[in-house]
Amino acid sequence: MSQTATAPANAEKRYTVSRSDLPLSCPLPSMALWNSHPRVYLPIEDAPGGDVQCPYCGSHFVLAD
């Protein structure tokens, strides 16, 4: 069964994620997808400093743990 999306897609520009959220994709599963871009997976666990930026919308993701 799918999770109901409650947050608008890309409503914020900075998101803090944890290892339990991996694999990381933008838009996040909790976002409504109808007004967003295609899903792209972001290799945050391999990124220096634990942060990545979405190439489509520019959202910045930071790995908290």
Order of alpha helices (4+ residues) and beta strands (2+ residues): beta-beta-beta-beta-beta
